[in-house]
Amino acid sequence: MVDSKILVVNPGLLSIVVDMGRTHGQDQGLSEGGPMDIDAYEMANWLCANPIHTPAIEVIGKCELEATARISLAVCGPETTVTVNQCQAPTWKTLKLSNGHRVVIEPHRLGQRAYIAVHGTWSLRPVAGSVCTISRENLGGIDGKGGALKEGDSLPGTFSSFNDIREVPIEHRPDYELSEPLALVPGYQEKHFSHLSLARFYSSAYMVSSQISRMGYRLKGQRIDSSCRTMRSEGINLGSVQVPGDGQPIIMMRDRQTLGGYPKLGAIAPYDIGRLAQAVPSDVVSFTRTDANDARCTWLLRHRFRSSLIKD
């Protein structure tokens, strides 16, 4: 294995370096960060024979990279067109690139995210235990200051090719359909919402607005009112469904702030975060109330299955 770099020819709308995030920094005011679609991120790393926490690139829009050595690379996410030197290449499968090969990645729906992993080790300095890019906090990324990838950037690291070719069968890839409701685990502040408001929320469909980011997804639909007018700020869990004064739910995502003062209906179950993360403006979502124990059992079963699927 030799030191090599990968060149960014076109970063698309937004390409950032992500890893598992700063899982122990919230008490210091640091956002968690991490991949919006953790299933696609972990499987891309497995396809490249990397530990699942290895950094990868999260891409929105059409991205183009150039290899400067023989490397193994993989792309995962919803429907995405991948070409290597203008020849069609598969997603969810290990790809082999040689020096000078160019790979173009373009998700079919603008706003959806693809994940690019490369076999090898990145040369990046962690901040608070992570190299994940969080631009609002000026942390992570290849510049260490939260910058997104730019045209002409080099991805520093020791990258190479490995002998195996791995593939995730179609039946084992994540289901990104939004026709099924998102599972929502109620929280203790549910008591601040009337039975009528809760019935309206769970029986309604909500449109994903244009106001979405790695920080949160704002929805549009039936107004939900809370009897809670003032409350102290408190920690915000991934997937928390906050209801501000206008009654339109906001779902907090990976780069959310650590504290918030809006009443919350509960939190989206972790296994449904990836589905929501791949939603784009004008998509429609709905919700189903899910017991915490049922959600935990579902998550454990899926986690166990995925772990058995992507074990080395």
FILUM-374071 format. One record per residue: residue in one letter; x, z, y of N, C-alpha, C in turn. Coordinates in pm, whole numbers, plus 50000, padded with zeros to 5 digits. Layout:
# residues N
AXZYXZYXZY...
# end
This chain:
# residues 312
M500855000049882500005000050000500895000050124V500604991050219501434990050338500564992150460D501214996350571500484997850695499954984250740S498714983750777498134971350826497034974750924K496604964650996495544966851093494464956351077I493294959551128492174950251130491834947851276L491694935551315491464931851454489974930351480V489534935151596488154933651639488074920851723V487464910551666487294897851737486084898551829N484994904451776483754906051853483074918851806P482924928951893482334941651850480814941651844G480174930451883478714930351884478174938751998L476904942951986476304951152091476934964952096L477204970751980477814984051974478434986151837S479724988551836480444991851712481255004351737I481015014551656481715027151674482265032151540V483265040651548483815047151429483005059751401V482565061351278481825073351239482435079251112D482285092351097482545099050971481405108850950M481595119350872480495128450843480085137250962G480875136751069480485143951190481085157851201R480775164151313481295177651342480285187951295T480355190951167479325199251104479425214051141H480525218051204480685232151237480935234551386G480525225051471480825226551613479655229551702Q478435230751643477265232451729477305245651808D477925256151750477985268851821478915268151942Q479705257451951480585255252065480035244652160G478795240052132478175230252219478475215952183L479115213452068479445199752027478305193751946S477965181351977476955174351897477475172051756E476565171251662476935169351522477555155651498G476915145151549477385131651522477215128051375G477935117851330477845113351193477065100451183P476985094551064476275081751046474775083551058M474135074351127472675075051137472025072651001D472605063850922472105060650788473175065150688I473075077550642474145083350561474245076650424D473125071850369473185065250239474035052650244A473785044050344474555031750357476025034850383Y476285044950465477665048850496478415053450372E477815062450295478485067750175478685056850070M477695048250052477815037849950478865027449990A478975024550119480025015250164481395020850131N481595033750152482885039850118483125039949968W482075042249890482245041949744482645027849698L482025017749756482365003949720483835000749749C484425008249843485835006249877486735016649812A486215024049715486985034249643487565044649736N486835048049841487245058449935486475071249907P487035082849945486205094849951485025092150045I483865097650015482665093850091482735098150237H483635107450273483715111950412484685103450495T485275092950436486235084450506485575077550625P486255076350739485665069150852485245054950817A484235050150885483745036450869483255031851005I482815019351012482325013851139480805012351130E480105017751230478665015951242478425004951346V477704994451305477584982251385476144979551423I475914976151550474634970551595474944956851654G474244946651610474484933251659475514925851575K475874914051619476784905351545478224909451571C478934913351464480294918351474481224909151395E482434907051447483414898751378484764905851375L485354906551256486644912951235487594903151169E488904905451188489924897151123490914906051049A491154902750923492114910250843493524905050870T494484914050877495884909950893496684912750766A495994915550658496624917850527495534916850421R495904917450295494914917650187494204931050189I492884930750199492114943150204490854941750120S490304953450083488974954050023488034959950127L486894953550143485944957250248484534956850190A483614964650247482224964350202481294966350320V480124960150312479104961150417477804965750353C477194976350410475924981550359474954983550475G473674983050444472624984850542471424976250505P470394975850592469244966950567469704952450566E468764943350553469104929050539470134924750643T471244919650595472374916050680473024903350627T473364894350718474114882450680475604885150698V476384882650592477834884450597478484871250556T479474867050634480264855350596481744858850604V482504853150512483964854250513484504840050528N485184837550639485644823850671484504813750660Q483354817650716482144809350725481464806950591C481894813750487481234812750355480394825250332Q479184823350284478284834650261478904844550164A478744857450197479274868150113478184878750095P478214886149984477164896049959477374909150033T476294916150057476344930050101476254938949978W476504952049997476414961849888477344958249771K478464951749804479424947749702480824947049763T481824950549685483214949849732483604935449762L484184933449880484674920249920486194920549930K486824909449896488284908149904488644898650019L489434903450112489884895250224491404894050221S491904882550264493344880150274493734879350421N495034879350446495554878550582494964866350654G494364868750771493784858050850492314855550824H491754861450719490334859650693489494866650800R488424859950839487504865850935486164868650868V485644880550894484354884450839483384886650954V482194880850942481144882151043479974889450982I479514899751050478414908151001477284907551103E476094903851059474964902851153473684907751086P473224919851120471924924451068470814914951111H469824913251024468754903751051467874908051167R467704921151186466854926251293467714933151397L467614928551521468424934151628468084948951648G469074957151644468874971651659469144979251530Q469074972251416469414978951290470914980151276R471324989551193472744992851179473294988451044A474504982951049475254980050927476494988850927Y477004991650806478185000250791479284992450721I480464992650782481624985550729482674995750687A483024995650561484095004350510485254995650465V486465001150471487674994250429488475003550339H489004998250231489795006250138491095010850206G491315023950206492545029250263492315041350350T493295044150434493295056150517493425052350664W492565058350747492625055950890493665065150955S494315060151059495275068151135494635072251267L493775082251261493075087351377493205102451383R493285107751502493435122251518492065128851531P491725137751439490415144451448490335153751569V489145154851623488835164551727487715173351674A487965186351665486995195651607486595191251467G487585186351390487375183251250486755169751222S486665160951322486005148051301486575137551395V486515124951352486895113751439485655106051484C484475111151455483225104351489483105102251640T482665090451677482515086851818481235092751876I481385100751981480235105452059480585103052205S480085092052258480505087752392480095097652499R478925104052483478445113452585479395125152603E480115128852496481035140152501482495135752510N482705122552520484075117152531484955121652414L484385120852293485095125152174485095114052069G486205113351994486265104751878486565090251909G486515082051804486825067951816488315065451813I488705052851823490125049651810490925053751933D490225055952047490945060552165490885075752180G490125082452092490005096952099489145101852213K488565092452292487795096052411486355091452404G485895088352284484495084452267484185070152299G485205061652307484965047652341484485039552221A483575030152248483155020752145484265010652123L484245003652010485234993351984485084981852082K486214976052122486234965152218486914952852157E486634941352213487314929052172488824930852187G489574927552083491024928752086491554941852032D490654951452003491104964151946491674961851806S492604970451768493104970851630492654983851567L492204982951445491804994951373493045000551304P493565011751349494815016651293494625023451160G495505020551065495415027250936496255020450832T496215026250714496905020750598495835015150506F495585002150519494514995550445495094985650345S494384983750237494874974350135493714970150046S494034962749942493044958549844493224966749717F492154968349640492264974849509491644965549405N491924968149281491614958349176490124956749146D489384967749149487984967249106487104960049207I485984954949157484894950249241483654958249202R483134965649295481974974049269480734968049336E479574971849285478324966949343477234977249324V476384978749423475214987449413474034978749372P473454980849253472314972649210471164973349311I470394962649319469294962049415468344973849401E468044977449276467064988149253467575001749297H468875003149321469435015949362469805016449510R469495005749582469765005749726468635012949800P468905018549917467855025649991466675016650023D465495022650026464275015650063464035018050212Y464105007550292463965008950437462555005950486E461625003850397460255000950437459645013050508L458855010350611458215021050688456735022350658S456265015050556454845015750522454465029550469E455395036250402455135049850355455425059850467P454605070450482454835080150590456185087250575L456735091350687457935099550687457555113950656A458315120350569458035134250531458455143550643L457545152150686457815161750793457605175950743V458645184050751458565198050711458165206250833P457015212950829456555220350947457455232150979G457545235451107458325246851152457425258051203Y458045268851246457245280451286456465277951415Q456865267951494456155265051619454915256451596E454645252951472453425245451442452195253051489K452305266351493451155274751533450745272251678H451605266251758451285263451898450465250551914F450215243651803449425231451808448085233951741S446995229651805445655232051750445455223951623H444435227951546444105220551424443745206151458L443075204251572442695190751613443945182451645S444905188351717446125181051751446915177451625L447005186751531447735184051407447035173151325A445705173851318444955163651244445155149951310R445155149651442445365137051514446765131651486F447765140551486449145136251465449325130251326Y448855137151224449105132551086448215120851045S447175118151120446305106851085446575094551172S447555095651263447825084751357449125077651322A449215065451372450465057851363451115057851502Y452445058451504453175058751630454145047051635M454235041051753455155029951772456505035251820V457575029751763458925033051810459125026151945S459415033952048459545028352182460915022052200S461145016352317462465010852350463445021652388Q462965033952405463825045152442464345052152315I465275045452249465875051252129467385050252139S468055059652077469505059952077469955068951964R471265070551952471775079751851471385094151883M470955096752001470545110152041469115113351998G468205103752015466825106451978465965093951984Y464815094351915463855083351911462565088151976R462195081652085460935084952153459835075852098L458695081952063457575074652005456435073252106K455535063552080454355061652163453125061752073G452105069252115450885069652036449945080452086Q449165085851995448215096252029448925108252092R448375113052202448955124552270448735137252187I449785145252177449715157952104449965169152204D449015178452214449145189352310449515202352241S450305210352312450735223352262450285234252358S449985245852302449625257252386450845264152444C452025260052399453275266352445453715259652575R453695267052683454055261652813455515264652849T456015276052807457415279552832458015285452706M459265282452680459955288352567461455288052594R462145297252532463585297552546464225286052468S465315280752522466035270352449466555275952318E466575267552216467045271652085467725259852016G468415262651907469105252151834468165241451783I468665229251778467845217851737468395212051608N467555211551507467945206051377467835190851378L468635184351294468505169851276467085166451232G466465156851299465125152651265464015160651328S464365170351414463335178351480462385169551559V461085172451549460075164851621459615173151739Q460195170251855459855177451978458665170852047V457865179152114456725173952189456845178752333P457315170252424457415174052565456055174052633G456035175952764454785177452837453875165452834D454435153352813453585141552810452905139452676G453205148052578452535147452448453015136652356Q454105129552392454645118852309455855124152231P455825123752098456885129852017458245123252037I459285131552030460665126852032461355132551908I461955123751828462645128251707464145128651735M464745140151716466135142151751467045137351638M468075129551676468915122951578470355128351581R471315120751533472675125851507473395131151631D473255124251744473995128251864473165137051956R472145143751900471285152351981472085163552047Q471535168752156472125180552218471935192552125T472695203052146472635214452054471465223752082L470965223652206469875232552243468745224752308G467515229752292466375223452355465245233352373G464335230452467463275239952499461875234552485Y461685223352412460345218252387459825223552253P458505225752243457955230052114458105219052010K458255223151886458535213751777457495215051666L457065203451617456135203351504456845207151376G458115203851366458905206051245460075196451246A460535192351129461675183251119461445173151007I461905160951030461855150650927462765154750812A462295153350689463115156650572464385148050573P465545153950537466815146550544466795133150472Y466075132250361466095119750284465335108450354D464585111350461463865100950534464525097350667I465615104150701466295101350828466825086950832G467405082250722467955068850717466895058250742R465705060050685464605050350708464265049650855L464135061450917463815061751059464945055851143A466195058851106467345054151182467415038951186Q466855032151087466905017551082465645011151143A464785019451202463615014051273464065008651408V463364998551455463684992451584462424992851671P462584990951804461414991351893460274982451844S459064987651854457804981451812457494983751665D458434989151587458104993351451457105004851459V456335006551353455305016851349455625026851237V455525039651270455775050251172454605059751168S454465066451057453465076951042454115088650968F453385099550955453965111850903453045118450802T453665125550709452915133650614453525147650610R452665157650611453115171550609453635174850470T454865180050463455535182450336456035196750328D455705203450221456175217150202457695217450193A458315227950248459785228850252460375228650111N459745235550018460265235749880460175222149814D459065214949840458925201449785459995192149843A460215193349973461225185150038462615188249983R462885200849961464195204849907464385199149766C463355199949683463455194549547463675179449549T462945172649637463115158049647464515154649691W465025161949791466385159449839467405162049729L467265172949656468225176149550468225165449441L467025160749403466945150449301467605137449347R467345133549472467945121249525469455122849540H469865134649586471305137049603472015136749468R471395142649367471995142649234472085128449179F471015120749200471025107049151472095098849222R472165100149357473165092449431474575096549391S474775109549371476095114449331476505108649197S475535107549103475855101748972476095086748982L475435080349079475565065949096476925062249154I477385069949253478595066049324479815074249284K479725081549173480895088849130481975079249084D483235083049101484355074449062484535074248910
# end
